[in-house]
Amino acid sequence: MELIEVEAFIMIARTGGFTAAARALHLSQPAVSRRIELLEREVGAPLFDRLRGGVRLTAAGDIFLPYAEQMLTAARDAAIAIRAVQLGTEGTVSLALVGTLASTDLTGRLRTFRETNPGVRLVLRTARSVEVSDLVRQGEVSLGLRYFTDSSSGLVCTLVHDEALSVVCAVHSPLGRIGDATVADLSGVPWLGFAASGGHSGEPFARILERQLIRLGLDEAEIVAVDSLTAQKRLIEADFGVGLLPTSSIEEELRAGTLRVLPISGMEASAPVYVLHRRNGFLGPAARQLLVTLGGNPPTEPRGG
Protein backbone atom coordinates (compact mmCIF):
# COMPACT_ATOMS: atom_id res chain seq x y z
CA MET A 1 0.00 0.00 0.00
CA GLU A 2 1.58 3.26 -1.17
CA LEU A 3 1.10 6.61 0.55
CA ILE A 4 0.31 8.26 -2.78
CA GLU A 5 -2.64 5.88 -3.13
CA VAL A 6 -3.82 6.67 0.39
CA GLU A 7 -3.44 10.40 -0.29
CA ALA A 8 -5.56 10.12 -3.43
CA PHE A 9 -8.25 8.20 -1.52
CA ILE A 10 -8.42 10.85 1.22
CA MET A 11 -8.57 13.71 -1.28
CA ILE A 12 -11.45 12.09 -3.19
CA ALA A 13 -13.32 11.56 0.09
CA ARG A 14 -12.84 15.24 0.97
CA THR A 15 -13.62 16.76 -2.41
CA GLY A 16 -16.37 14.36 -3.43
CA GLY A 17 -15.02 13.47 -6.83
CA PHE A 18 -12.10 12.20 -8.89
CA THR A 19 -11.86 15.37 -10.98
CA ALA A 20 -11.71 17.69 -7.98
CA ALA A 21 -9.19 15.43 -6.27
CA ALA A 22 -6.99 15.33 -9.37
CA ARG A 23 -7.08 19.12 -9.52
CA ALA A 24 -6.13 19.44 -5.84
CA LEU A 25 -3.29 16.94 -6.22
CA HIS A 26 -2.09 18.46 -9.51
CA LEU A 27 -2.52 15.13 -11.26
CA SER A 28 -4.45 13.86 -14.25
CA GLN A 29 -7.75 12.13 -13.52
CA PRO A 30 -6.52 8.83 -15.02
CA ALA A 31 -3.55 8.92 -12.64
CA VAL A 32 -5.88 9.34 -9.65
CA SER A 33 -8.18 6.59 -10.93
CA ARG A 34 -5.21 4.25 -11.29
CA ARG A 35 -4.12 4.88 -7.72
CA ILE A 36 -7.58 4.08 -6.41
CA GLU A 37 -7.75 0.96 -8.57
CA LEU A 38 -4.49 -0.29 -7.04
CA LEU A 39 -5.64 0.59 -3.53
CA GLU A 40 -8.99 -1.16 -3.93
CA ARG A 41 -7.19 -4.20 -5.27
CA GLU A 42 -4.96 -4.26 -2.19
CA VAL A 43 -7.72 -3.80 0.40
CA GLY A 44 -9.93 -6.25 -1.46
CA ALA A 45 -13.06 -4.10 -1.65
CA PRO A 46 -14.45 -1.12 -3.58
CA LEU A 47 -13.97 2.12 -1.65
CA PHE A 48 -16.28 4.40 -3.65
CA ASP A 49 -19.68 4.18 -5.27
CA ARG A 50 -19.56 6.10 -8.55
CA LEU A 51 -22.60 8.36 -8.78
CA ARG A 52 -23.79 10.89 -11.30
CA GLY A 53 -21.94 14.08 -10.43
CA GLY A 54 -19.64 12.60 -7.81
CA VAL A 55 -18.77 9.66 -5.62
CA ARG A 56 -19.79 8.27 -2.24
CA LEU A 57 -17.80 6.17 0.19
CA THR A 58 -18.84 2.54 0.38
CA ALA A 59 -19.11 0.80 3.75
CA ALA A 60 -15.53 -0.36 3.26
CA GLY A 61 -14.49 3.19 2.40
CA ASP A 62 -16.11 4.53 5.57
CA ILE A 63 -14.18 2.00 7.63
CA PHE A 64 -10.91 2.67 5.83
CA LEU A 65 -11.02 6.50 5.95
CA PRO A 66 -9.94 7.11 9.59
CA TYR A 67 -7.12 4.59 9.24
CA ALA A 68 -6.02 6.23 6.00
CA GLU A 69 -5.95 9.64 7.68
CA GLN A 70 -3.88 8.21 10.54
CA MET A 71 -1.43 6.68 8.06
CA LEU A 72 -0.95 9.93 6.19
CA THR A 73 -0.66 11.97 9.38
CA ALA A 74 1.89 9.53 10.83
CA ALA A 75 3.95 9.77 7.65
CA ARG A 76 3.92 13.56 7.86
CA ASP A 77 4.92 13.40 11.52
CA ALA A 78 7.81 11.10 10.67
CA ALA A 79 9.07 13.49 7.99
CA ILE A 80 8.76 16.46 10.36
CA ALA A 81 10.58 14.59 13.13
CA ILE A 82 13.46 13.68 10.83
CA ARG A 83 13.74 17.26 9.59
CA ALA A 84 13.69 18.49 13.19
CA VAL A 85 16.68 16.28 14.00
CA GLN A 86 18.51 17.54 10.93
CA LEU A 87 17.63 21.23 11.24
CA GLY A 88 17.10 21.76 14.97
CA THR A 89 15.38 25.11 15.48
CA GLU A 90 15.42 25.86 11.75
CA GLY A 91 13.15 24.56 9.02
CA THR A 92 9.46 25.23 8.35
CA VAL A 93 6.55 25.70 10.76
CA SER A 94 2.96 25.82 9.49
CA LEU A 95 0.14 27.70 11.23
CA ALA A 96 -3.53 27.87 10.28
CA LEU A 97 -5.49 30.83 11.62
CA VAL A 98 -8.85 32.48 11.19
CA GLY A 99 -8.45 35.38 8.77
CA THR A 100 -9.92 38.01 11.09
CA LEU A 101 -7.14 37.31 13.60
CA ALA A 102 -4.76 39.04 11.19
CA SER A 103 -6.29 42.29 12.46
CA THR A 104 -5.52 41.55 16.12
CA ASP A 105 -2.38 42.02 18.20
CA LEU A 106 -1.63 38.31 17.80
CA THR A 107 0.18 39.31 14.62
CA GLY A 108 2.69 41.04 16.89
CA ARG A 109 3.51 37.69 18.48
CA LEU A 110 4.01 36.16 15.05
CA ARG A 111 6.33 39.02 14.15
CA THR A 112 8.29 38.44 17.35
CA PHE A 113 8.66 34.76 16.51
CA ARG A 114 9.89 35.52 13.00
CA GLU A 115 12.39 38.10 14.25
CA THR A 116 13.79 35.83 16.97
CA ASN A 117 13.87 32.75 14.71
CA PRO A 118 15.33 33.99 11.40
CA GLY A 119 16.18 30.45 10.33
CA VAL A 120 12.54 29.32 10.45
CA ARG A 121 10.17 29.65 7.51
CA LEU A 122 6.71 30.42 8.91
CA VAL A 123 3.93 29.28 6.57
CA LEU A 124 0.49 30.76 7.27
CA ARG A 125 -2.90 29.50 6.07
CA THR A 126 -6.22 31.21 6.71
CA ALA A 127 -9.41 29.25 7.27
CA ARG A 128 -12.63 29.19 9.27
CA SER A 129 -12.38 28.04 12.89
CA VAL A 130 -13.74 24.57 12.11
CA GLU A 131 -11.34 24.27 9.18
CA VAL A 132 -8.41 25.29 11.39
CA SER A 133 -9.24 22.36 13.67
CA ASP A 134 -9.47 20.01 10.68
CA LEU A 135 -6.09 21.13 9.31
CA VAL A 136 -4.43 20.54 12.68
CA ARG A 137 -6.20 17.21 13.21
CA GLN A 138 -5.16 15.98 9.77
CA GLY A 139 -1.54 16.99 10.32
CA GLU A 140 -1.57 19.48 7.45
CA VAL A 141 -0.36 22.22 9.81
CA SER A 142 1.54 22.07 13.09
CA LEU A 143 -0.54 24.61 15.00
CA GLY A 144 -3.82 26.47 14.72
CA LEU A 145 -5.35 29.70 16.00
CA ARG A 146 -9.14 29.83 16.15
CA TYR A 147 -12.02 31.44 17.99
CA PHE A 148 -13.52 29.40 20.82
CA THR A 149 -12.29 26.02 21.93
CA ASP A 150 -12.62 22.65 20.24
CA SER A 151 -13.66 19.78 22.51
CA SER A 152 -12.28 17.06 20.22
CA SER A 153 -10.29 14.54 22.24
CA GLY A 154 -7.43 14.53 19.73
CA LEU A 155 -6.70 18.24 20.12
CA VAL A 156 -5.08 20.29 22.87
CA CYS A 157 -6.54 23.82 23.06
CA THR A 158 -5.07 26.63 25.16
CA LEU A 159 -6.64 30.06 25.68
CA VAL A 160 -4.09 32.63 24.53
CA HIS A 161 -6.09 35.78 23.92
CA ASP A 162 -9.42 37.46 24.63
CA GLU A 163 -10.20 39.75 21.75
CA ALA A 164 -12.10 42.74 23.15
CA LEU A 165 -15.03 43.96 21.07
CA SER A 166 -16.19 47.58 20.90
CA VAL A 167 -19.39 49.22 19.71
CA VAL A 168 -18.39 51.77 17.06
CA CYS A 169 -20.13 54.38 14.95
CA ALA A 170 -19.12 57.01 12.40
CA VAL A 171 -17.41 60.02 13.92
CA HIS A 172 -20.08 62.28 12.37
CA SER A 173 -22.99 60.05 13.43
CA PRO A 174 -25.63 61.61 15.70
CA LEU A 175 -24.86 58.76 18.13
CA GLY A 176 -21.29 59.98 18.40
CA ARG A 177 -22.48 63.38 19.56
CA ILE A 178 -24.39 61.90 22.50
CA GLY A 179 -22.29 62.30 25.61
CA ASP A 180 -23.30 59.05 27.29
CA ALA A 181 -25.13 56.91 24.76
CA THR A 182 -27.37 54.22 26.20
CA VAL A 183 -28.97 51.04 24.91
CA ALA A 184 -32.15 53.03 24.27
CA ASP A 185 -30.25 55.29 21.87
CA LEU A 186 -29.47 52.23 19.73
CA SER A 187 -33.13 51.37 19.18
CA GLY A 188 -33.86 51.25 15.45
CA VAL A 189 -30.20 51.58 14.47
CA PRO A 190 -28.94 48.96 11.97
CA TRP A 191 -25.97 46.79 12.92
CA LEU A 192 -23.33 45.80 10.40
CA GLY A 193 -21.77 42.41 11.03
CA PHE A 194 -20.91 38.99 9.70
CA ALA A 195 -23.60 36.53 8.67
CA ALA A 196 -24.55 34.04 11.38
CA SER A 197 -24.54 31.17 8.89
CA GLY A 198 -22.98 30.18 5.61
CA GLY A 199 -19.64 28.99 6.93
CA HIS A 200 -17.93 32.38 7.08
CA SER A 201 -14.91 32.86 9.33
CA GLY A 202 -16.75 35.72 11.04
CA GLU A 203 -19.54 33.48 12.37
CA PRO A 204 -18.24 33.66 15.98
CA PHE A 205 -18.62 37.44 15.92
CA ALA A 206 -22.13 37.09 14.50
CA ARG A 207 -23.12 34.78 17.35
CA ILE A 208 -21.68 37.15 19.95
CA LEU A 209 -23.52 40.12 18.44
CA GLU A 210 -26.82 38.22 18.40
CA ARG A 211 -26.40 37.18 22.04
CA GLN A 212 -25.56 40.72 23.13
CA LEU A 213 -28.54 42.22 21.32
CA ILE A 214 -30.92 39.64 22.79
CA ARG A 215 -29.51 40.16 26.29
CA LEU A 216 -30.06 43.92 26.06
CA GLY A 217 -33.55 43.66 24.60
CA LEU A 218 -32.48 44.67 21.08
CA ASP A 219 -33.33 41.33 19.50
CA GLU A 220 -35.51 43.08 16.89
CA ALA A 221 -32.55 45.12 15.66
CA GLU A 222 -31.72 44.87 11.96
CA ILE A 223 -28.43 43.08 11.27
CA VAL A 224 -26.95 43.80 7.85
CA ALA A 225 -24.64 40.96 6.79
CA VAL A 226 -21.30 42.20 5.46
CA ASP A 227 -18.75 39.50 4.71
CA SER A 228 -15.60 41.59 5.19
CA LEU A 229 -14.28 43.30 8.31
CA THR A 230 -12.80 46.07 6.17
CA ALA A 231 -16.12 46.59 4.39
CA GLN A 232 -17.90 46.76 7.74
CA LYS A 233 -15.57 49.54 8.87
CA ARG A 234 -15.97 51.51 5.64
CA LEU A 235 -19.78 51.28 5.77
CA ILE A 236 -19.84 52.28 9.44
CA GLU A 237 -17.61 55.25 8.60
CA ALA A 238 -20.25 56.23 6.03
CA ASP A 239 -22.89 56.03 8.81
CA PHE A 240 -24.84 53.09 7.41
CA GLY A 241 -25.08 51.68 10.93
CA VAL A 242 -23.05 50.67 13.95
CA GLY A 243 -20.96 47.58 14.63
CA LEU A 244 -19.44 45.41 17.33
CA LEU A 245 -15.87 45.07 16.09
CA PRO A 246 -12.56 43.70 17.38
CA THR A 247 -10.96 46.60 19.23
CA SER A 248 -7.49 45.95 17.84
CA SER A 249 -8.85 46.09 14.29
CA ILE A 250 -10.07 49.69 14.58
CA GLU A 251 -6.95 51.34 16.00
CA GLU A 252 -6.07 52.94 12.65
CA GLU A 253 -9.59 54.33 12.19
CA LEU A 254 -9.63 55.70 15.73
CA ARG A 255 -6.31 57.46 15.13
CA ALA A 256 -7.59 58.83 11.83
CA GLY A 257 -10.76 60.06 13.51
CA THR A 258 -13.18 58.24 11.21
CA LEU A 259 -14.71 55.93 13.83
CA ARG A 260 -15.76 56.51 17.41
CA VAL A 261 -16.22 54.00 20.22
CA LEU A 262 -19.59 54.08 21.97
CA PRO A 263 -19.08 52.95 25.59
CA ILE A 264 -22.53 51.39 25.92
CA SER A 265 -23.05 49.90 29.37
CA GLY A 266 -23.82 46.20 29.10
CA MET A 267 -22.33 45.78 25.62
CA GLU A 268 -18.90 44.72 26.89
CA ALA A 269 -17.90 41.57 25.03
CA SER A 270 -14.89 39.59 23.92
CA ALA A 271 -14.08 36.61 21.70
CA PRO A 272 -11.75 33.95 23.16
CA VAL A 273 -8.88 32.83 20.94
CA TYR A 274 -7.24 29.41 21.33
CA VAL A 275 -4.03 27.92 20.01
CA LEU A 276 -4.28 24.20 19.28
CA HIS A 277 -2.12 21.25 18.35
CA ARG A 278 -2.65 17.52 18.06
CA ARG A 279 -2.54 15.65 21.34
CA ASN A 280 -0.28 12.90 20.01
CA GLY A 281 1.32 14.83 17.17
CA PHE A 282 5.01 15.57 16.85
CA LEU A 283 6.12 19.15 17.46
CA GLY A 284 9.68 19.98 16.49
CA PRO A 285 11.76 22.61 18.31
CA ALA A 286 10.63 25.45 16.03
CA ALA A 287 6.94 24.54 16.36
CA ARG A 288 7.29 24.28 20.14
CA GLN A 289 8.91 27.72 20.21
CA LEU A 290 6.06 29.17 18.15
CA LEU A 291 3.56 27.57 20.53
CA VAL A 292 5.27 29.26 23.48
CA THR A 293 5.42 32.61 21.67
CA LEU A 294 1.68 32.44 21.02
CA GLY A 295 1.04 31.71 24.70
CA GLY A 296 0.53 27.96 24.60
CA ASN A 297 2.12 25.21 26.66
CA PRO A 298 4.37 22.79 24.74
CA PRO A 299 4.07 19.06 25.44
CA THR A 300 6.40 17.90 28.22
CA GLU A 301 7.45 14.89 26.17
CA PRO A 302 8.60 14.96 22.53
CA ARG A 303 5.46 13.07 21.45
CA GLY A 304 3.23 13.79 24.41
CA GLY A 305 0.35 16.16 24.59
NORKAVEN-V987767 format. One record per run of one state. SS is the DSSP state (H for helix, E for strand, C for the rest). FROM is the first residue (numbers start at 1). TO is the last residue. If there is no record, write none. Layout:
ss = <SS,SS>
from = <FROM,FROM>
to = <TO,TO>
This chain:
ss = <C,H,C,H,C,H,C,E,C,E,C,H,C,E,C,H,C,H,C,E,C,H,C,E,C,E,C,H,C,H,C,E,C,H,C,E,C,H,C,E,H,C,E,C,E,C,H,C>
from = <1,3,16,18,26,29,44,48,52,54,58,59,88,91,98,99,104,106,117,120,127,129,138,143,148,155,171,174,178,183,187,191,194,203,216,223,226,229,238,242,247,257,259,262,269,279,285,295>
to = <2,15,17,25,28,43,47,51,53,57,58,87,90,97,98,103,105,116,119,126,128,137,142,147,154,170,173,177,182,186,190,193,202,215,222,225,228,237,241,246,256,258,261,268,278,284,294,305>
